[in-house]
Amino acid sequence: MSYDRWARVWTAVFVVLWIVLGVNPWHRTDWVLENVLVLLSVPVLLALYRRHVLSRLSWGLVFVFMILHQIGAHYTYSEVPYDAWWRALTGRTWNEMMGWERNHFDRLAHFLYGLLLAYPVREIFLRVVRVRGFWGYFLPLDLTMSSSLLYELIEWLAAVVLGGDAGQAYLGTQGDVWDAHKDMALAALGALITMLVTALVNVRCQRDFARDWAESWRVEGGEG
């Protein structure tokens, strides 16, 4: 499948699901807030598509995450009924099997944010910023952590402005005072796993890996 066709197929799948899941969300205000970030990402994705910055693999990773985000936006992250779905399949809830008491879909989404998007971010750094070696692994991890922090700050600000049930639905802490910290840690863990796997693959397949890594620490124009 060609590059253009690959991107268009993923876009079409996402648009269809976005329309279906946006028809009757459980909490309209929360759905609107969650989709503000999606709308803001559209110009960025269009620019990346026109310049062919992302590989087909990266487009797949981006749109898988965006589809999961739409599921969270439809139900609100803290109310996604994965337990009901699992009970329908197995007769038991997933939380019962794992010994959990809270809804963990938001935790999964934060983990997958790092796991799925760190690689596309790495491609942007490699092809646009043209980083090399160490920085091609560290900067995607760093950006994942900093953007996760920024998102938690946005959540907090939105909850303060909205107040009441709408604010709590968007914040989705479910009574956990360490919710933001755990979300950021999971996003960082997901990105770290992706970068480690990418590094291991490159160590095995990239002949000049060691030289590229060493040269990434060279100071341009420096003395000595």
N, C-alpha and C positions, 0 to 999 in steps of 0.2 A: 504494500500500500504506500502511495506517495506521501510525502511530508504534508502537503496541503490537504489531501484527503483525510489523513490521520487526524489533523487538528480540527477539520470541519466535522468529522464524525463525532469526536468527543464533545465539540461545542453543541451539536444538535442534540445529543443525548442529555447534556446538562440543561439546555433550554427547555426541553420537554419536561424533565423532572422538576425544574424550577417552576414551571407553570402549574403542573399537577400539585406539587406540594405547597404552592402559594395560594391555591383556591380557597381553602378553609383551614388555615393554621389554628392551633389550639389557643394561641395568644397573639393577636394581630400586632400589637405594639412591639412585642419581642421579635416577631418575624421581620418587621420593618427595620428595627435596629440591627439585627443580625445581617440583613441584606444591604445595609449601607456600606459595609466593608466589601461586599461582593461588587457593588456598583463602582466603588473606588478602584477596584482591581482591574476593571474592564479596560481602561486606557493603557494600563501597563501591559496587560496580556496582548492587546492588539499590537502594541509597539514591538513586543518580543516576537509575535507571529510574523509581522512584516519583515523583520530582519533575520528571521530563521535562527534566533538565538538558542532556543530550546530544542532538544532532540525529541523524537517521538516518544521515547521512554518518559522524558520529563513531562510532556503534555499529558500522558496517561496518569502520572502521579499527581499532577496539579488537579486534574478534573476528578479523580477519585476522591481527593480531599474535599473539593468543593461540593461534590454530591453528598458526602457525609455531613458537611456543614449544613446543607439544605435540609437533611433529615433532622438535625438538631434544631434548626430554625423553625421547622414545621411544628414539632412537638414541644419546643424549648428543651434545651439540653438536659435539664434536671428531670424531665418527664418522659423521655423517649422510652416507650414500653417494650424494651428488649426482653424483659422478664416474661411478659405475656406471650411474646413471639416464641421464646424458648420453651415455655410450658406447653404451647400448642404442638411443638415438635416432639418433646421428650416426656411431658407429664410433670416436669419439675422446673422451677425457675433457676436461672443462671446464678442469681444471688444466693439461693439456697445451696447450690453446689459449691460455691466459692466461700460461703460464710460471710457474705457482705450484707450490710444493712442499708446502704445508700445507693442511689442511682449513679453508676459510674460511667455513663456514656460521655459525660464531659471530660472525665479523666482520659478516656480512650481518644477523644478528639484532640486533646492537647498533645498526647503522646504521638499520634499520627501526624500532627502538624509538623513536628520535628522530623519524624521518620520519613514522611513522604515528600516534604518540601525542601529539605536540606540539599538533596541532589540537584533539583532544578536551580536553586540558588547558587550552588557551586558552578553550574554551567554558565550562569550569568557572570559570575566573577571571573571565570576562565576566559570567556569569549568577549566580554565587554570591557572589563577592567584589566584583563590579561594578567592576572596574578599567577604565580607559579609555586610549585612545591608545597611547603608547609602552609602558606597562606591560602591555598586552594582548599584546605581542609579546616583550618582554624576560622576563617572569616564566615563561611556558611554556618558553623556552630555559633559563632559570636552573634551573627545577625538573627539567628533563631532565638537565642536567649534574650537579646535586646528587644526584638519585636514582640516576644511573649510578655515581657515586662510592660511594654507600651500598651498591649491589649488589656492587661489587668488594670492598668491605670484608667483606660477608657471605660472599662466595665464599672470601676468604682465611681468615676465621675457621672456616668449615665445613671447609676443607681441613686446617687445623691440628688441629681436633677429631677428624675422621675418620681422617686419615693414610692411608698406604698407597695402594692402587689406587683405592679409593672416593674419597678426597680429591682425587687427581689427575684422576680422571674428571670430578668436579664442577668443579674449577678450570679444566681444559681449556686450559692455556697452550701446550701442544705445544712446549715448550722455548724459547718466546719470553719473554725477561726483560721486555720492554716490552708484554706482552700486555694488561695492565690499562689502560695508558696509551692504547694504540691503540683499545681498546674504548670508552673514555670519549670519545676524540676523535671516533670515528665516530658515536656517539650524539649528540654535540653538533652535528656536521656535518649529520646528518639533521634535527634539530630546527631548525637555522638555515635550511636549505633550505625547510622547510615554512613557517616564519615569514616568510621573504622572499617566497615565492610568495603567501602570504596577504596580505601588505602590498601587493604589486603589484596584486593583484586589487582590494583595497579602495581603493587610490589611483585606480584606473580607474572603479570602480562606486560608491564612497561619496562623496556630494557634500560632506559635512562632515568629510572625513578630516583636512585640515590643521587645522581648528578643534579637532577632538577631540584631535589629537596635541598641540597647543599647550596646551589646557586640562588635559591630564593632568599637566603640570608645575606647575600652579597650586598654591600652598600655601594650604590652607584656614585661614582665620583669621589668616593672616600679615599683617604690616604692609607698607604700600607697595603 
